Amino acid sequence: MRRLPYALSFAGAALVACTFNDPLPDDFGVCEVEATQVEPTPGLTYYADIQPILAERCGSCHADGGIAPFAFDTYAKLFPLRDLIADVTADRSMPPWPPGDCCGEYMHDRSLAAGELAAILGWVADGAPEGDAADAHSEEPPASGLSRVDLELTMPSAYTPTESDGDEVRCFLLDWPEAERRYITGLQVRPGSPELVHHAIVYAVPPLKGALYEALDDADDAVGWSCPGGLAEGSDSVVGGWVPGSQGYDFPEGLGSVVEPDSKVILSVHYNFAPALGAEDQTSIELRLDSTVERQLSGLAVYNPAWLLGKTMKIPAGEADVTFAYGYDPSPYIGDTALIHNVSLHMHEHGSAGSLAIERADGSVECLLDIADWDYDWQGDYYLAQPVRIERGDRLKVECHFDNSAENQPLGAAPEDLAWGDDEEMCIATVLVTRA
Ligand code: HEC
């Protein structure tokens, strides 16, 4: 079933406009326990202790041909980098993991556990000893996080990103071959050229909407079409996303996104190809499918329709912190009680921070996602470790901060007034829910 969250929420907003647009409280996303203090562990060696941690936590990106600028998969390569590695792990800038610690717990969390950080810091403090190569662990990391692959869909042909500034977001339309109703229960994106593909989002659009996207596809001579704003009007058909370094995974047990026969799948790929100008890419998606699921995931977008339709999201040139917030009660679309499983945020390059919260009917506020230092290159979607219940009367609220000062312009261009638009800015949260 199609849901159009804006239609009704728009009417609702007209009734109680001011409270719906209030920003989140000042202490939102702040907690008392600051970053965990770790005590460096002494007496460790590279082969016995450090190599397995770095292979698991860093190796998916810091590999030859990976998204990170260099590999450190041997002792000889690692040793000269040891102090830098201690610095970036201690300040938590590596591995990249945008969600704040004071909000929620997520599955597939890439950040280092306290014990792993203690091991790295202790080993570097000890002078980074090599140890005995006989202690080396030989297990290869698993090839895919999916328990099985039932269907593989590939871009119809290879594409060479061309936009001159080295950054491009392109959508590709893929045919859905299944003749019966199926549920996607796991997703893995396999970049054709890992050094080009910075992130990808997969949508399943129902048969009725396919023609719209076929027209966009046909209107462009090359395969696919340019879609820098993602698929804003279709953000409720999101199936999942991928950022470099993530393995792809089965969805939580019993959950799946329905795909009817004759649907289309849209793969939106963010290319960041400055390092490999002229290279081509043909990315594919691996899917785990089931014929039945216990509960069906559906997407819901959280944004103010007036930002889009009325162009009211005005971000003046030169302003360093412009904030927009909007909340609505989604029960007309998801029922009186629903469970939230997955959360994500979408802004473009001027976004500086963003949050998604539930404002309970009793006035309390619960954090679902808080990204204090928004980085367009690292937008992902996050499965909550524990699903969160939302009831009639509760509101989902998105808040976005934009920095449109001269210091925060892509490519150092002069600031311009911005509003909602593919080439301007957006502020959308997307949640995947099941009806309880
Ligand atoms: C998800 C991909 C990914 C993972 C996982 C990852 N890195 Fe990185 N790393 C990058 C990228 C990309 C860069 C280049 C700079 C940037 O884009 O932030 C980088 C840069 C670095 C740098 C250079 C930073 C500087 O200031 O010059 C170091 C050191 C580093 N990573 C160490 C690590 C360590 C140690 C781990 C594991 C504990 C790790 N990284 C895990 C993607 C990753």
Residues whose N, C-alpha, C, O or C-beta is under 5 A from the ligand:
A	BS01	HEC	R57 C58 C61 I67 A68 P69 L84 I85 V88 M94 P95 P96 P244 G245
